[in-house]
Amino acid sequence: MRPWLKRTFIGLFGASALLGGITACSQSHHGPGGWQSMSDEDAAKFKSRAIERVADKLELDANQKAKLGVLVDRLQEQRLALRGAGDPRTQLRNLMSDTTFDRWHAQDLVNTKLAAVRDKSPQVIAATAGFYDSLKPEQQQKVRDFLNRGPGWGWHR
């Protein structure tokens, strides 16, 4: 596999793990709404704590921390774009509110999500690559080790 392609995949998986960890932490500490129910001030505090925690584990310098901050921002933007306007449960309920499933609006909903992925993914990939490429080889190895642990493991163990 080409090195740039391998790095891209590793970076994407790392970003996914990071977003998953942030999402999991936000739900367990801030109630069922997670980031949606947080004020901007609370979200900023949570983001800074998450970045500090990752920075401590990976021993990041100021430049690497800044790139991690950009990555978290891009992932949050992607997440919000995927979520879209409105409650997903309500949207699904509306699709099933009649005797037949509303295929037209369901396809429109899927197309909206696909457009969000298509439009925001280049920024996420660039931020992931920028962060991962700024890491030293031993830091990159820590990220790969973290990803190889599998589900159920986090930085706290």
C-alpha positions in Angstrom: 0.0 0.0 0.0 1.3 3.5 -0.8 2.6 5.4 2.2 0.4 8.4 1.7 -2.7 6.2 1.5 -1.7 4.3 4.6 -1.1 7.5 6.5 -4.5 8.8 5.4 -6.3 5.7 6.6 -4.4 5.7 9.9 -5.2 9.4 10.3 -8.9 8.9 9.6 -9.1 6.0 12.0 -7.3 8.1 14.6 -9.7 10.9 14.0 -12.6 8.6 14.3 -11.3 7.2 17.6 -10.7 10.7 18.9 -14.2 11.8 18.0 -15.6 8.7 19.4 -13.8 9.3 22.7 -14.9 12.9 22.8 -18.5 11.9 22.1 -18.4 9.2 24.7 -17.0 11.5 27.3 -19.4 14.3 26.5 -22.4 11.9 26.9 -21.3 10.4 30.1 -20.4 13.7 31.8 -23.0 16.0 30.4 -26.2 14.0 30.2 -28.0 12.5 27.3 -27.7 15.5 25.0 -23.9 15.5 24.8 -22.4 18.4 22.9 -25.9 19.4 21.6 -27.1 20.5 25.0 -23.8 22.2 26.1 -23.4 25.9 26.0 -20.6 27.3 23.9 -18.6 28.0 27.1 -19.1 24.4 28.3 -18.2 23.0 24.9 -15.0 25.1 24.9 -14.0 23.9 28.4 -14.7 20.3 27.4 -12.6 20.7 24.2 -9.7 22.2 26.1 -9.8 19.4 28.7 -9.9 16.8 26.0 -7.0 18.4 24.1 -5.0 18.7 27.4 -5.6 15.0 28.2 -4.5 13.8 24.7 -1.6 16.3 24.8 -0.4 14.8 28.2 -0.7 11.2 26.9 1.2 12.0 23.6 3.5 14.6 25.1 2.5 17.2 22.5 4.2 20.5 21.9 2.3 23.8 21.4 2.2 23.4 17.6 0.9 19.9 17.8 -1.7 21.0 20.3 -2.9 23.7 17.9 -3.2 21.1 15.1 -5.1 18.8 17.4 -7.4 21.7 18.2 -8.0 22.3 14.5 -8.7 18.6 14.1 -11.3 18.6 16.9 -13.0 21.7 15.4 -13.2 20.0 12.0 -14.6 16.8 13.5 -17.2 18.7 15.4 -18.2 20.7 12.2 -18.5 17.4 10.4 -20.6 15.9 13.2 -22.9 18.9 13.2 -23.2 18.8 9.4 -24.1 15.1 9.5 -26.6 15.6 12.3 -28.3 18.4 10.3 -31.1 20.6 11.4 -33.7 19.0 13.6 -33.9 15.9 15.7 -33.0 12.6 13.8 -35.6 10.7 15.8 -38.3 13.2 14.8 -37.2 13.0 11.2 -37.5 9.3 11.2 -40.9 9.5 12.9 -42.0 11.8 10.2 -41.0 9.3 7.5 -43.2 6.7 9.2 -46.1 8.9 10.1 -48.3 7.6 7.3 -49.4 4.1 6.3 -46.5 4.0 3.8 -42.8 4.8 4.3 -41.9 8.2 2.8 -39.2 7.0 0.4 -38.8 10.4 -1.3 -38.0 12.3 1.9 -35.9 9.4 3.2 -33.7 9.6 0.0 -33.6 13.4 0.4 -32.4 12.9 4.0 -29.7 10.4 2.9 -28.6 12.8 0.1 -28.2 15.6 2.6 -26.0 13.4 4.8 -23.9 12.3 1.8 -23.5 16.0 0.8 -22.3 16.8 4.3 -19.7 14.0 4.1 -18.6 15.0 0.7 -18.3 18.7 1.5 -16.7 18.4 4.9 -14.4 15.4 4.5 -11.6 17.1 2.7 -11.2 19.5 5.7 -11.3 16.6 8.2 -8.7 14.7 6.2 -6.4 17.7 5.9 -6.7 18.4 9.6 -6.1 14.7 10.4 -3.1 14.6 8.1 -1.7 17.8 9.5 -2.0 16.6 13.1 -0.7 13.1 12.4 2.2 14.2 10.2 3.3 16.7 12.9 3.8 13.9 15.4 7.2 12.4 16.1 7.6 8.7 15.3 7.2 7.6 18.9 4.0 9.7 19.2 2.7 8.2 16.0 3.4 4.7 17.5 1.4 5.6 20.6 -1.6 6.5 18.4 -1.3 3.3 16.4 -1.0 1.3 19.7 -4.1 3.0 21.0 -6.0 2.2 17.8 -4.9 -1.4 17.9 -6.3 -2.0 21.4 -9.8 -2.2 20.0 -13.1 -1.1 21.5 -13.5 -0.6 25.2 -10.0 0.8 25.7 -9.3 4.5 26.2 -6.5 6.8 27.1 -7.5 6.5 30.8 -6.3 2.8 31.1 
